[in-house]
Amino acid sequence: MKSFTCFKCKNTKELPVTDAQIRSWHSGALLQVAFANIKPEDRDLIKFGICGTCWNEVFPPTKENE
């Protein structure tokens, strides 16, 4: 388990991520391949440092994306 903190709201979330998965991603593996065991919004927290709730505040859904 690794902790990831949203830069906007500062909430921290524990995710079932291993050092091997992080190394794989840093070595070029696609995010969805390296972290296939976690939800897409949790992968965004790893990649962008922002949680799903804050992502939706910063980038509100549009009619096209609903």
CHARMM-style PDB file with segment names, atoms N, HN, CA, C and O in Angstrom:
ATOM      1  N   MET     1       0.851  -1.182   0.000  1.00  0.00      PROA
ATOM      2  CA  MET     1       0.000   0.000   0.000  1.00  0.00      PROA
ATOM      3  C   MET     1       0.895   1.243   0.000  1.00  0.00      PROA
ATOM      4  O   MET     1       1.884   1.333   0.728  1.00  0.00      PROA
ATOM      5  N   LYS     2       0.508   2.177  -0.835  1.00  0.00      PROA
ATOM      6  HN  LYS     2      -0.295   2.104  -1.427  1.00  0.00      PROA
ATOM      7  CA  LYS     2       1.220   3.454  -0.915  1.00  0.00      PROA
ATOM      8  C   LYS     2       0.208   4.570  -0.708  1.00  0.00      PROA
ATOM      9  O   LYS     2      -0.968   4.430  -1.044  1.00  0.00      PROA
ATOM     10  N   SER     3       0.679   5.683  -0.147  1.00  0.00      PROA
ATOM     11  HN  SER     3       1.634   5.798   0.126  1.00  0.00      PROA
ATOM     12  CA  SER     3      -0.155   6.858   0.083  1.00  0.00      PROA
ATOM     13  C   SER     3       0.058   7.867  -1.030  1.00  0.00      PROA
ATOM     14  O   SER     3       1.185   8.127  -1.451  1.00  0.00      PROA
ATOM     15  N   PHE     4      -1.057   8.434  -1.503  1.00  0.00      PROA
ATOM     16  HN  PHE     4      -1.973   8.222  -1.161  1.00  0.00      PROA
ATOM     17  CA  PHE     4      -1.021   9.477  -2.508  1.00  0.00      PROA
ATOM     18  C   PHE     4      -1.902  10.620  -2.024  1.00  0.00      PROA
ATOM     19  O   PHE     4      -3.012  10.389  -1.544  1.00  0.00      PROA
ATOM     20  N   THR     5      -1.413  11.854  -2.147  1.00  0.00      PROA
ATOM     21  HN  THR     5      -0.511  12.041  -2.537  1.00  0.00      PROA
ATOM     22  CA  THR     5      -2.120  13.021  -1.636  1.00  0.00      PROA
ATOM     23  C   THR     5      -2.526  13.934  -2.786  1.00  0.00      PROA
ATOM     24  O   THR     5      -1.719  14.245  -3.662  1.00  0.00      PROA
ATOM     25  N   CYS     6      -3.782  14.355  -2.770  1.00  0.00      PROA
ATOM     26  HN  CYS     6      -4.437  14.102  -2.059  1.00  0.00      PROA
ATOM     27  CA  CYS     6      -4.295  15.296  -3.753  1.00  0.00      PROA
ATOM     28  C   CYS     6      -3.691  16.672  -3.454  1.00  0.00      PROA
ATOM     29  O   CYS     6      -3.747  17.147  -2.320  1.00  0.00      PROA
ATOM     30  N   PHE     7      -3.116  17.304  -4.474  1.00  0.00      PROA
ATOM     31  HN  PHE     7      -3.071  16.918  -5.395  1.00  0.00      PROA
ATOM     32  CA  PHE     7      -2.480  18.599  -4.251  1.00  0.00      PROA
ATOM     33  C   PHE     7      -3.496  19.696  -3.971  1.00  0.00      PROA
ATOM     34  O   PHE     7      -3.145  20.725  -3.394  1.00  0.00      PROA
ATOM     35  N   LYS     8      -4.755  19.497  -4.369  1.00  0.00      PROA
ATOM     36  HN  LYS     8      -5.041  18.661  -4.838  1.00  0.00      PROA
ATOM     37  CA  LYS     8      -5.764  20.542  -4.206  1.00  0.00      PROA
ATOM     38  C   LYS     8      -6.436  20.472  -2.835  1.00  0.00      PROA
ATOM     39  O   LYS     8      -6.431  21.456  -2.097  1.00  0.00      PROA
ATOM     40  N   CYS     9      -7.006  19.333  -2.491  1.00  0.00      PROA
ATOM     41  HN  CYS     9      -7.010  18.533  -3.091  1.00  0.00      PROA
ATOM     42  CA  CYS     9      -7.742  19.216  -1.222  1.00  0.00      PROA
ATOM     43  C   CYS     9      -6.890  18.668  -0.081  1.00  0.00      PROA
ATOM     44  O   CYS     9      -7.289  18.725   1.082  1.00  0.00      PROA
ATOM     45  N   LYS    10      -5.719  18.139  -0.419  1.00  0.00      PROA
ATOM     46  HN  LYS    10      -5.396  18.092  -1.364  1.00  0.00      PROA
ATOM     47  CA  LYS    10      -4.765  17.582   0.556  1.00  0.00      PROA
ATOM     48  C   LYS    10      -5.218  16.278   1.198  1.00  0.00      PROA
ATOM     49  O   LYS    10      -4.591  15.813   2.150  1.00  0.00      PROA
ATOM     50  N   ASN    11      -6.297  15.679   0.694  1.00  0.00      PROA
ATOM     51  HN  ASN    11      -6.806  16.056  -0.080  1.00  0.00      PROA
ATOM     52  CA  ASN    11      -6.719  14.368   1.200  1.00  0.00      PROA
ATOM     53  C   ASN    11      -5.746  13.305   0.707  1.00  0.00      PROA
ATOM     54  O   ASN    11      -5.257  13.358  -0.422  1.00  0.00      PROA
ATOM     55  N   THR    12      -5.479  12.342   1.576  1.00  0.00      PROA
ATOM     56  HN  THR    12      -5.876  12.298   2.493  1.00  0.00      PROA
ATOM     57  CA  THR    12      -4.564  11.255   1.256  1.00  0.00      PROA
ATOM     58  C   THR    12      -5.353   9.967   1.106  1.00  0.00      PROA
ATOM     59  O   THR    12      -6.290   9.700   1.857  1.00  0.00      PROA
ATOM     60  N   LYS    13      -4.955   9.175   0.120  1.00  0.00      PROA
ATOM     61  HN  LYS    13      -4.193   9.392  -0.491  1.00  0.00      PROA
ATOM     62  CA  LYS    13      -5.618   7.899  -0.133  1.00  0.00      PROA
ATOM     63  C   LYS    13      -4.565   6.811  -0.206  1.00  0.00      PROA
ATOM     64  O   LYS    13      -3.531   6.975  -0.854  1.00  0.00      PROA
ATOM     65  N   GLU    14      -4.834   5.703   0.460  1.00  0.00      PROA
ATOM     66  HN  GLU    14      -5.674   5.570   0.986  1.00  0.00      PROA
ATOM     67  CA  GLU    14      -3.978   4.519   0.406  1.00  0.00      PROA
ATOM     68  C   GLU    14      -4.421   3.672  -0.773  1.00  0.00      PROA
ATOM     69  O   GLU    14      -5.598   3.334  -0.900  1.00  0.00      PROA
ATOM     70  N   LEU    15      -3.469   3.330  -1.638  1.00  0.00      PROA
ATOM     71  HN  LEU    15      -2.513   3.605  -1.535  1.00  0.00      PROA
ATOM     72  CA  LEU    15      -3.787   2.510  -2.799  1.00  0.00      PROA
ATOM     73  C   LEU    15      -2.928   1.255  -2.805  1.00  0.00      PROA
ATOM     74  O   LEU    15      -1.773   1.288  -2.380  1.00  0.00      PROA
ATOM     75  N   PRO    16      -3.490   0.142  -3.287  1.00  0.00      PROA
ATOM     76  CA  PRO    16      -2.742  -1.115  -3.331  1.00  0.00      PROA
ATOM     77  C   PRO    16      -1.756  -1.130  -4.499  1.00  0.00      PROA
ATOM     78  O   PRO    16      -1.957  -1.827  -5.493  1.00  0.00      PROA
ATOM     79  N   VAL    17      -0.697  -0.352  -4.356  1.00  0.00      PROA
ATOM     80  HN  VAL    17      -0.534   0.214  -3.548  1.00  0.00      PROA
ATOM     81  CA  VAL    17       0.310  -0.190  -5.403  1.00  0.00      PROA
ATOM     82  C   VAL    17       1.650  -0.669  -4.855  1.00  0.00      PROA
ATOM     83  O   VAL    17       1.999  -0.401  -3.705  1.00  0.00      PROA
ATOM     84  N   THR    18       2.394  -1.384  -5.699  1.00  0.00      PROA
ATOM     85  HN  THR    18       2.111  -1.602  -6.633  1.00  0.00      PROA
ATOM     86  CA  THR    18       3.698  -1.897  -5.275  1.00  0.00      PROA
ATOM     87  C   THR    18       4.827  -1.065  -5.888  1.00  0.00      PROA
ATOM     88  O   THR    18       4.624  -0.324  -6.850  1.00  0.00      PROA
ATOM     89  N   ASP    19       6.005  -1.204  -5.313  1.00  0.00      PROA
ATOM     90  HN  ASP    19       6.170  -1.806  -4.532  1.00  0.00      PROA
ATOM     91  CA  ASP    19       7.187  -0.545  -5.876  1.00  0.00      PROA
ATOM     92  C   ASP    19       7.449  -1.045  -7.289  1.00  0.00      PROA
ATOM     93  O   ASP    19       7.870  -0.274  -8.151  1.00  0.00      PROA
ATOM     94  N   ALA    20       7.205  -2.335  -7.537  1.00  0.00      PROA
ATOM     95  HN  ALA    20       6.863  -2.962  -6.837  1.00  0.00      PROA
ATOM     96  CA  ALA    20       7.408  -2.907  -8.872  1.00  0.00      PROA
ATOM     97  C   ALA    20       6.476  -2.252  -9.891  1.00  0.00      PROA
ATOM     98  O   ALA    20       6.886  -1.998 -11.023  1.00  0.00      PROA
ATOM     99  N   GLN    21       5.243  -1.978  -9.509  1.00  0.00      PROA
ATOM    100  HN  GLN    21       4.910  -2.184  -8.589  1.00  0.00      PROA
ATOM    101  CA  GLN    21       4.312  -1.311 -10.416  1.00  0.00      PROA
ATOM    102  C   GLN    21       4.789   0.104 -10.734  1.00  0.00      PROA
ATOM    103  O   GLN    21       4.723   0.540 -11.884  1.00  0.00      PROA
ATOM    104  N   ILE    22       5.263   0.808  -9.735  1.00  0.00      PROA
ATOM    105  HN  ILE    22       5.317   0.454  -8.802  1.00  0.00      PROA
ATOM    106  CA  ILE    22       5.751   2.170  -9.939  1.00  0.00      PROA
ATOM    107  C   ILE    22       6.974   2.154 -10.858  1.00  0.00      PROA
ATOM    108  O   ILE    22       7.083   2.979 -11.765  1.00  0.00      PROA
ATOM    109  N   ARG    23       7.886   1.220 -10.622  1.00  0.00      PROA
ATOM    110  HN  ARG    23       7.797   0.550  -9.885  1.00  0.00      PROA
ATOM    111  CA  ARG    23       9.068   1.104 -11.490  1.00  0.00      PROA
ATOM    112  C   ARG    23       8.659   0.791 -12.925  1.00  0.00      PROA
ATOM    113  O   ARG    23       9.225   1.348 -13.866  1.00  0.00      PROA
ATOM    114  N   SER    24       7.693  -0.085 -13.098  1.00  0.00      PROA
ATOM    115  HN  SER    24       7.233  -0.537 -12.334  1.00  0.00      PROA
ATOM    116  CA  SER    24       7.212  -0.443 -14.428  1.00  0.00      PROA
ATOM    117  C   SER    24       6.662   0.790 -15.145  1.00  0.00      PROA
ATOM    118  O   SER    24       6.970   1.016 -16.316  1.00  0.00      PROA
ATOM    119  N   TRP    25       5.861   1.575 -14.455  1.00  0.00      PROA
ATOM    120  HN  TRP    25       5.611   1.391 -13.504  1.00  0.00      PROA
ATOM    121  CA  TRP    25       5.292   2.790 -15.032  1.00  0.00      PROA
ATOM    122  C   TRP    25       6.394   3.791 -15.376  1.00  0.00      PROA
ATOM    123  O   TRP    25       6.391   4.369 -16.462  1.00  0.00      PROA
ATOM    124  N   HSD    26       7.328   3.994 -14.460  1.00  0.00      PROA
ATOM    125  HN  HSD    26       7.330   3.525 -13.577  1.00  0.00      PROA
ATOM    126  CA  HSD    26       8.440   4.923 -14.703  1.00  0.00      PROA
ATOM    127  C   HSD    26       9.331   4.442 -15.843  1.00  0.00      PROA
ATOM    128  O   HSD    26      10.021   5.245 -16.472  1.00  0.00      PROA
ATOM    129  N   SER    27       9.321   3.143 -16.113  1.00  0.00      PROA
ATOM    130  HN  SER    27       8.760   2.491 -15.602  1.00  0.00      PROA
ATOM    131  CA  SER    27      10.129   2.588 -17.208  1.00  0.00      PROA
ATOM    132  C   SER    27       9.400   2.628 -18.546  1.00  0.00      PROA
ATOM    133  O   SER    27       9.950   2.211 -19.566  1.00  0.00      PROA
ATOM    134  N   GLY    28       8.167   3.128 -18.549  1.00  0.00      PROA
ATOM    135  HN  GLY    28       7.720   3.467 -17.721  1.00  0.00      PROA
ATOM    136  CA  GLY    28       7.456   3.303 -19.805  1.00  0.00      PROA
ATOM    137  C   GLY    28       6.174   2.527 -19.986  1.00  0.00      PROA
ATOM    138  O   GLY    28       5.506   2.672 -21.009  1.00  0.00      PROA
ATOM    139  N   ALA    29       5.816   1.708 -19.019  1.00  0.00      PROA
ATOM    140  HN  ALA    29       6.359   1.590 -18.187  1.00  0.00      PROA
ATOM    141  CA  ALA    29       4.552   0.966 -19.140  1.00  0.00      PROA
ATOM    142  C   ALA    29       3.386   1.943 -19.099  1.00  0.00      PROA
ATOM    143  O   ALA    29       3.440   2.961 -18.408  1.00  0.00      PROA
ATOM    144  N   LEU    30       2.342   1.631 -19.836  1.00  0.00      PROA
ATOM    145  HN  LEU    30       2.297   0.805 -20.398  1.00  0.00      PROA
ATOM    146  CA  LEU    30       1.143   2.454 -19.793  1.00  0.00      PROA
ATOM    147  C   LEU    30       0.560   2.421 -18.386  1.00  0.00      PROA
ATOM    148  O   LEU    30       0.594   1.395 -17.706  1.00  0.00      PROA
ATOM    149  N   LEU    31       0.036   3.540 -17.973  1.00  0.00      PROA
ATOM    150  HN  LEU    31       0.009   4.373 -18.525  1.00  0.00      PROA
ATOM    151  CA  LEU    31      -0.531   3.659 -16.629  1.00  0.00      PROA
ATOM    152  C   LEU    31      -1.581   2.585 -16.369  1.00  0.00      PROA
ATOM    153  O   LEU    31      -1.588   1.958 -15.310  1.00  0.00      PROA
ATOM    154  N   GLN    32      -2.477   2.375 -17.349  1.00  0.00      PROA
ATOM    155  HN  GLN    32      -2.471   2.885 -18.210  1.00  0.00      PROA
ATOM    156  CA  GLN    32      -3.550   1.401 -17.160  1.00  0.00      PROA
ATOM    157  C   GLN    32      -3.042  -0.030 -17.156  1.00  0.00      PROA
ATOM    158  O   GLN    32      -3.732  -0.928 -16.672  1.00  0.00      PROA
ATOM    159  N   VAL    33      -1.855  -0.256 -17.685  1.00  0.00      PROA
ATOM    160  HN  VAL    33      -1.295   0.474 -18.078  1.00  0.00      PROA
ATOM    161  CA  VAL    33      -1.246  -1.587 -17.650  1.00  0.00      PROA
ATOM    162  C   VAL    33      -0.503  -1.775 -16.335  1.00  0.00      PROA
ATOM    163  O   VAL    33      -0.665  -2.797 -15.667  1.00  0.00      PROA
ATOM    164  N   ALA    34       0.308  -0.797 -15.962  1.00  0.00      PROA
ATOM    165  HN  ALA    34       0.440   0.033 -16.505  1.00  0.00      PROA
ATOM    166  CA  ALA    34       1.090  -0.896 -14.726  1.00  0.00      PROA
ATOM    167  C   ALA    34       0.193  -0.983 -13.492  1.00  0.00      PROA
ATOM    168  O   ALA    34       0.510  -1.687 -12.533  1.00  0.00      PROA
ATOM    169  N   PHE    35      -0.929  -0.261 -13.527  1.00  0.00      PROA
ATOM    170  HN  PHE    35      -1.186   0.310 -14.307  1.00  0.00      PROA
ATOM    171  CA  PHE    35      -1.835  -0.211 -12.373  1.00  0.00      PROA
ATOM    172  C   PHE    35      -3.219  -0.756 -12.753  1.00  0.00      PROA
ATOM    173  O   PHE    35      -4.239  -0.129 -12.466  1.00  0.00      PROA
ATOM    174  N   ALA    36      -3.245  -1.905 -13.389  1.00  0.00      PROA
ATOM    175  HN  ALA    36      -2.417  -2.414 -13.622  1.00  0.00      PROA
ATOM    176  CA  ALA    36      -4.507  -2.497 -13.842  1.00  0.00      PROA
ATOM    177  C   ALA    36      -5.434  -2.856 -12.683  1.00  0.00      PROA
ATOM    178  O   ALA    36      -6.640  -3.013 -12.876  1.00  0.00      PROA
ATOM    179  N   ASN    37      -4.882  -2.985 -11.500  1.00  0.00      PROA
ATOM    180  HN  ASN    37      -3.903  -2.858 -11.343  1.00  0.00      PROA
ATOM    181  CA  ASN    37      -5.664  -3.412 -10.340  1.00  0.00      PROA
ATOM    182  C   ASN    37      -6.410  -2.282  -9.638  1.00  0.00      PROA
ATOM    183  O   ASN    37      -7.122  -2.534  -8.666  1.00  0.00      PROA
ATOM    184  N   ILE    38      -6.266  -1.046 -10.104  1.00  0.00      PROA
ATOM    185  HN  ILE    38      -5.687  -0.841 -10.893  1.00  0.00      PROA
ATOM    186  CA  ILE    38      -6.962   0.061  -9.428  1.00  0.00      PROA
ATOM    187  C   ILE    38      -7.851   0.820 -10.414  1.00  0.00      PROA
ATOM    188  O   ILE    38      -7.675   0.721 -11.628  1.00  0.00      PROA
ATOM    189  N   LYS    39      -8.806   1.576  -9.875  1.00  0.00      PROA
ATOM    190  HN  LYS    39      -8.950   1.657  -8.888  1.00  0.00      PROA
ATOM    191  CA  LYS    39      -9.781   2.305 -10.674  1.00  0.00      PROA
ATOM    192  C   LYS    39      -9.123   3.449 -11.442  1.00  0.00      PROA
ATOM    193  O   LYS    39      -8.105   3.986 -11.005  1.00  0.00      PROA
ATOM    194  N   PRO    40      -9.702   3.825 -12.588  1.00  0.00      PROA
ATOM    195  CA  PRO    40      -9.136   4.921 -13.381  1.00  0.00      PROA
ATOM    196  C   PRO    40      -8.951   6.223 -12.596  1.00  0.00      PROA
ATOM    197  O   PRO    40      -7.938   6.901 -12.769  1.00  0.00      PROA
ATOM    198  N   GLU    41      -9.907   6.580 -11.741  1.00  0.00      PROA
ATOM    199  HN  GLU    41     -10.729   6.029 -11.601  1.00  0.00      PROA
ATOM    200  CA  GLU    41      -9.761   7.823 -10.980  1.00  0.00      PROA
ATOM    201  C   GLU    41      -8.606   7.745  -9.977  1.00  0.00      PROA
ATOM    202  O   GLU    41      -8.005   8.764  -9.638  1.00  0.00      PROA
ATOM    203  N   ASP    42      -8.303   6.544  -9.509  1.00  0.00      PROA
ATOM    204  HN  ASP    42      -8.792   5.717  -9.785  1.00  0.00      PROA
ATOM    205  CA  ASP    42      -7.150   6.385  -8.624  1.00  0.00      PROA
ATOM    206  C   ASP    42      -5.845   6.453  -9.414  1.00  0.00      PROA
ATOM    207  O   ASP    42      -4.830   6.930  -8.906  1.00  0.00      PROA
ATOM    208  N   ARG    43      -5.876   5.979 -10.646  1.00  0.00      PROA
ATOM    209  HN  ARG    43      -6.701   5.592 -11.059  1.00  0.00      PROA
ATOM    210  CA  ARG    43      -4.697   6.124 -11.509  1.00  0.00      PROA
ATOM    211  C   ARG    43      -4.429   7.599 -11.797  1.00  0.00      PROA
ATOM    212  O   ARG    43      -3.274   8.016 -11.886  1.00  0.00      PROA
ATOM    213  N   ASP    44      -5.498   8.393 -11.944  1.00  0.00      PROA
ATOM    214  HN  ASP    44      -6.437   8.054 -11.871  1.00  0.00      PROA
ATOM    215  CA  ASP    44      -5.323   9.831 -12.152  1.00  0.00      PROA
ATOM    216  C   ASP    44      -4.674  10.484 -10.941  1.00  0.00      PROA
ATOM    217  O   ASP    44      -3.873  11.408 -11.086  1.00  0.00      PROA
ATOM    218  N   LEU    45      -5.013  10.010  -9.754  1.00  0.00      PROA
ATOM    219  HN  LEU    45      -5.664   9.260  -9.636  1.00  0.00      PROA
ATOM    220  CA  LEU    45      -4.378  10.540  -8.542  1.00  0.00      PROA
ATOM    221  C   LEU    45      -2.879  10.264  -8.580  1.00  0.00      PROA
ATOM    222  O   LEU    45      -2.084  11.121  -8.193  1.00  0.00      PROA
ATOM    223  N   ILE    46      -2.491   9.098  -9.035  1.00  0.00      PROA
ATOM    224  HN  ILE    46      -3.137   8.402  -9.350  1.00  0.00      PROA
ATOM    225  CA  ILE    46      -1.073   8.764  -9.139  1.00  0.00      PROA
ATOM    226  C   ILE    46      -0.392   9.636 -10.198  1.00  0.00      PROA
ATOM    227  O   ILE    46       0.666  10.216  -9.950  1.00  0.00      PROA
ATOM    228  N   LYS    47      -1.003   9.720 -11.366  1.00  0.00      PROA
ATOM    229  HN  LYS    47      -1.862   9.249 -11.567  1.00  0.00      PROA
ATOM    230  CA  LYS    47      -0.364  10.422 -12.486  1.00  0.00      PROA
ATOM    231  C   LYS    47      -0.381  11.943 -12.337  1.00  0.00      PROA
ATOM    232  O   LYS    47       0.632  12.606 -12.558  1.00  0.00      PROA
ATOM    233  N   PHE    48      -1.532  12.488 -11.963  1.00  0.00      PROA
ATOM    234  HN  PHE    48      -2.355  11.949 -11.783  1.00  0.00      PROA
ATOM    235  CA  PHE    48      -1.687  13.939 -11.950  1.00  0.00      PROA
ATOM    236  C   PHE    48      -1.646  14.554 -10.557  1.00  0.00      PROA
ATOM    237  O   PHE    48      -1.498  15.769 -10.422  1.00  0.00      PROA
ATOM    238  N   GLY    49      -1.775  13.728  -9.517  1.00  0.00      PROA
ATOM    239  HN  GLY    49      -1.895  12.741  -9.627  1.00  0.00      PROA
ATOM    240  CA  GLY    49      -1.749  14.245  -8.154  1.00  0.00      PROA
ATOM    241  C   GLY    49      -3.033  14.936  -7.739  1.00  0.00      PROA
ATOM    242  O   GLY    49      -3.033  15.776  -6.840  1.00  0.00      PROA
ATOM    243  N   ILE    50      -4.137  14.577  -8.404  1.00  0.00      PROA
ATOM    244  HN  ILE    50      -4.137  13.895  -9.135  1.00  0.00      PROA
ATOM    245  CA  ILE    50      -5.420  15.197  -8.085  1.00  0.00      PROA
ATOM    246  C   ILE    50      -6.488  14.104  -7.988  1.00  0.00      PROA
ATOM    247  O   ILE    50      -6.552  13.207  -8.828  1.00  0.00      PROA
ATOM    248  N   CYS    51      -7.324  14.195  -6.948  1.00  0.00      PROA
ATOM    249  HN  CYS    51      -7.272  14.924  -6.265  1.00  0.00      PROA
ATOM    250  CA  CYS    51      -8.363  13.183  -6.743  1.00  0.00      PROA
ATOM    251  C   CYS    51      -9.529  13.413  -7.702  1.00  0.00      PROA
ATOM    252  O   CYS    51      -9.628  14.469  -8.325  1.00  0.00      PROA
ATOM    253  N   GLY    52     -10.398  12.431  -7.815  1.00  0.00      PROA
ATOM    254  HN  GLY    52     -10.317  11.573  -7.308  1.00  0.00      PROA
ATOM    255  CA  GLY    52     -11.532  12.511  -8.729  1.00  0.00      PROA
ATOM    256  C   GLY    52     -12.473  13.663  -8.432  1.00  0.00      PROA
ATOM    257  O   GLY    52     -12.963  14.316  -9.354  1.00  0.00      PROA
ATOM    258  N   THR    53     -12.732  13.922  -7.160  1.00  0.00      PROA
ATOM    259  HN  THR    53     -12.334  13.392  -6.411  1.00  0.00      PROA
ATOM    260  CA  THR    53     -13.627  15.016  -6.778  1.00  0.00      PROA
ATOM    261  C   THR    53     -13.058  16.354  -7.213  1.00  0.00      PROA
ATOM    262  O   THR    53     -13.762  17.169  -7.810  1.00  0.00      PROA
ATOM    263  N   CYS    54     -11.785  16.582  -6.916  1.00  0.00      PROA
ATOM    264  HN  CYS    54     -11.213  15.920  -6.431  1.00  0.00      PROA
ATOM    265  CA  CYS    54     -11.156  17.848  -7.295  1.00  0.00      PROA
ATOM    266  C   CYS    54     -11.010  17.953  -8.813  1.00  0.00      PROA
ATOM    267  O   CYS    54     -11.141  19.041  -9.373  1.00  0.00      PROA
ATOM    268  N   TRP    55     -10.738  16.828  -9.483  1.00  0.00      PROA
ATOM    269  HN  TRP    55     -10.631  15.944  -9.028  1.00  0.00      PROA
ATOM    270  CA  TRP    55     -10.635  16.827 -10.947  1.00  0.00      PROA
ATOM    271  C   TRP    55     -11.934  17.375 -11.544  1.00  0.00      PROA
ATOM    272  O   TRP    55     -11.905  18.207 -12.450  1.00  0.00      PROA
ATOM    273  N   ASN    56     -13.070  16.903 -11.030  1.00  0.00      PROA
ATOM    274  HN  ASN    56     -13.094  16.226 -10.294  1.00  0.00      PROA
ATOM    275  CA  ASN    56     -14.359  17.354 -11.548  1.00  0.00      PROA
ATOM    276  C   ASN    56     -14.632  18.815 -11.235  1.00  0.00      PROA
ATOM    277  O   ASN    56     -15.372  19.468 -11.971  1.00  0.00      PROA
ATOM    278  N   GLU    57     -14.060  19.343 -10.170  1.00  0.00      PROA
ATOM    279  HN  GLU    57     -13.459  18.813  -9.572  1.00  0.00      PROA
ATOM    280  CA  GLU    57     -14.198  20.769  -9.864  1.00  0.00      PROA
ATOM    281  C   GLU    57     -13.343  21.604 -10.814  1.00  0.00      PROA
ATOM    282  O   GLU    57     -13.785  22.642 -11.306  1.00  0.00      PROA
ATOM    283  N   VAL    58     -12.122  21.147 -11.067  1.00  0.00      PROA
ATOM    284  HN  VAL    58     -11.763  20.304 -10.667  1.00  0.00      PROA
ATOM    285  CA  VAL    58     -11.211  21.883 -11.934  1.00  0.00      PROA
ATOM    286  C   VAL    58     -11.625  21.740 -13.401  1.00  0.00      PROA
ATOM    287  O   VAL    58     -11.554  22.701 -14.167  1.00  0.00      PROA
ATOM    288  N   PHE    59     -12.053  20.548 -13.783  1.00  0.00      PROA
ATOM    289  HN  PHE    59     -12.110  19.767 -13.161  1.00  0.00      PROA
ATOM    290  CA  PHE    59     -12.465  20.247 -15.161  1.00  0.00      PROA
ATOM    291  C   PHE    59     -13.891  19.705 -15.139  1.00  0.00      PROA
ATOM    292  O   PHE    59     -14.094  18.496 -15.249  1.00  0.00      PROA
ATOM    293  N   PRO    60     -14.880  20.586 -14.999  1.00  0.00      PROA
ATOM    294  CA  PRO    60     -16.263  20.108 -14.901  1.00  0.00      PROA
ATOM    295  C   PRO    60     -16.678  19.331 -16.153  1.00  0.00      PROA
ATOM    296  O   PRO    60     -16.257  19.652 -17.265  1.00  0.00      PROA
ATOM    297  N   PRO    61     -17.503  18.312 -15.957  1.00  0.00      PROA
ATOM    298  CA  PRO    61     -17.980  17.540 -17.100  1.00  0.00      PROA
ATOM    299  C   PRO    61     -18.772  18.445 -18.052  1.00  0.00      PROA
ATOM    300  O   PRO    61     -19.482  19.352 -17.618  1.00  0.00      PROA
ATOM    301  N   THR    62     -18.638  18.186 -19.332  1.00  0.00      PROA
ATOM    302  HN  THR    62     -18.061  17.449 -19.685  1.00  0.00      PROA
ATOM    303  CA  THR    62     -19.412  18.912 -20.338  1.00  0.00      PROA
ATOM    304  C   THR    62     -20.516  17.997 -20.835  1.00  0.00      PROA
ATOM    305  O   THR    62     -20.520  16.801 -20.545  1.00  0.00      PROA
ATOM    306  N   LYS    63     -21.447  18.562 -21.582  1.00  0.00      PROA
ATOM    307  HN  LYS    63     -21.443  19.533 -21.818  1.00  0.00      PROA
ATOM    308  CA  LYS    63     -22.543  17.764 -22.143  1.00  0.00      PROA
ATOM    309  C   LYS    63     -21.992  16.589 -22.956  1.00  0.00      PROA
ATOM    310  O   LYS    63     -22.542  15.489 -22.918  1.00  0.00      PROA
ATOM    311  N   GLU    64     -20.891  16.833 -23.697  1.00  0.00      PROA
ATOM    312  HN  GLU    64     -20.444  17.727 -23.727  1.00  0.00      PROA
ATOM    313  CA  GLU    64     -20.304  15.796 -24.540  1.00  0.00      PROA
ATOM    314  C   GLU    64     -19.733  14.651 -23.714  1.00  0.00      PROA
ATOM    315  O   GLU    64     -19.724  13.507 -24.169  1.00  0.00      PROA
ATOM    316  N   ASN    65     -19.251  14.946 -22.493  1.00  0.00      PROA
ATOM    317  HN  ASN    65     -19.259  15.875 -22.123  1.00  0.00      PROA
ATOM    318  CA  ASN    65     -18.589  13.928 -21.666  1.00  0.00      PROA
ATOM    319  C   ASN    65     -19.532  13.232 -20.690  1.00  0.00      PROA
ATOM    320  O   ASN    65     -19.106  12.305 -20.003  1.00  0.00      PROA
ATOM    321  N   GLU    66     -20.768  13.634 -20.605  1.00  0.00      PROA
ATOM    322  HN  GLU    66     -21.115  14.388 -21.163  1.00  0.00      PROA
ATOM    323  CA  GLU    66     -21.690  13.037 -19.638  1.00  0.00      PROA
ATOM    324  C   GLU    66     -22.213  11.708 -20.090  1.00  0.00      PROA
ATOM    325  OT1 GLU    66     -23.001  11.081 -19.382  1.00  0.00      PROA
TER     326      GLU     66
END
